Amino acid sequence: MLRRLLDQLRDDIFIHRLDQFEGTISKILSLGMIGVILAMVVDLAIVMTRSILTTAPGDFLGQPVIDLFGLFLGVLIALEILENITAYIKTHVVEVELVIATALTAVGRKFIILDLAKVSGLTLVGLAIAILALALAYGIIRLSHQRER
């Protein structure tokens, strides 16, 4: 009986240490994401300023705008990843709905910045299937969350 109690105590200590480890890693990841987001925002500001100042009138609405949209969406994706990490720190649960929304944004960004001249039809079909699968998964999860409430 004493041995069982000691084993249980060891297990509780081990689980506590694991929780501490997860918490520490999550906090380090969130600080890293903050650094990445700040760097992305600075890069976005530099690219946007350079595009506005150097692009000839009438040429801005082509590739420069698509590049800027890609950078903006990149920042939004990084913010969503930070939100994923923050939600995990708060609840210790990976929120699948948030992960799928982040993935949808990332695949949508890929579609927006895609150079159709350099991409095969098979790649487009693959991206379309990925968006469809993610959208279906997102819809199913949203529906199940609404039924739970």
N, C-alpha and C positions, 0 to 999 in steps of 0.2 A: 504494500500500500504506500509506504514511504517512497519507494522507487518510482511508483506511478506519479505521485505528487511532484517529485523532483523532475521527472521527464516532462510533465505538464508545464512546470515552471520554466524549464529550458525552452520548450516550444513557444511559450508566451513571450519570453525574452527574445527569441529568434524572430518571431513575427513582429514584435515591436521594433527591432533593429531593421528589418526589411521595410517597414513603413517609414522609418526615418530615412533610409537610403532612397526610397522612391520620392519622398518629399524633397530631399536635397537635390536629387537629379532633376526633378520637375522645376525647381526654382532656378537651377543653373540654366536649364533649357529656356525658361522664360526670359532670363536676363540676356542670354544669347540672342533670342528672337528680337528683343528690344534693340540690341545693337544692329542686327540685320535690318530691321525696319528703319531705323534712323539713317543707316547708310543708303538704303534704297530711296528714301525721301530726298536725301541730299543729291543722289545721282539723278533722280527725277527732276529736281529743280534745275540742275546743271544742263541736262539734256533739253528740257523745255525752254530754258533761256536761250541756249545755243540754237535750237530749232527756230525759235521766233526771230532771232536776230540774223541768222544766216540764210534762211530759206527765202527764195525769191517769191515775190507776190504771185499768188495763183498756184504755186506749187505746194503750199502748206497742207492742203486737204488730201494729199496723196499718202505716200509712205511715212512722212513725218508724223502725221496724226495717228496712223496705225501703230507706229513705234511708241508714241506717247500713251495710247490706250493700253498697250501691252505693259508699259511700266506702271501705269495707274493700277491695273488689275493685279500686277505682281505685288504691289504694296497691299492691296486689299486681301490677297491670298495670305500674305505674311501676317496680316492682322487677324485673319481667321485662324491661322495656326496658333498664334498667341492666345486667342480666345479658347481654342481647344486645350492648350496647356493650362490656362487659368481655370477652366471648368474642371479639369482633372485634379488640380491642386485643391479646389473647393470640395469636390465630391468623391474623389478617388475612383471615378468611373469614367471610362471613355464614352463620350456622348456620340453615338453613331450618326445621329441626324446631323450634327455639326460637322463631323468628318466627311459625310457624303456631300453636304453643301459646299465644303471647301474643295472637294474633288470636282464637283460640278463647275465651280468657278474656275478652277485650273484648266479643265478641258475646254470650257467656253473661251478662256483667254487664248488657248492654243488655236482654236478656230478663228478668232479675231485676227491674230497676228500671222496666220498661215499665209505663206506665199504660194498661191495656187499653181504658179508656173513650175515650182520645184517639188511638188508633192504628187505622188501617184494617186490614182483613184482608189486603190486598195487602202491607202492610209486614210483617205477621207471616209471610206466606209467604216473602217475601224474606229475612227473618232466618233462617227455618228452612232455606232453601236454602243460605244462607251457612254455617250451622253444619254442615250435611250435607257440603258441599264441603270445608270446612276439616277436618272429622273424617276424611273419606276421604283427603285429602292427608296428614294426620298419620299415619294408619294405613299408608299406602303407604310413606312415608318411614321409619317405624319398622321396618316389615318389611324394607325394603331395607338398613337399618343392621344388623339382626340377621343377615341373610344374609352381610354383609361380614365379620362377626366370626367 
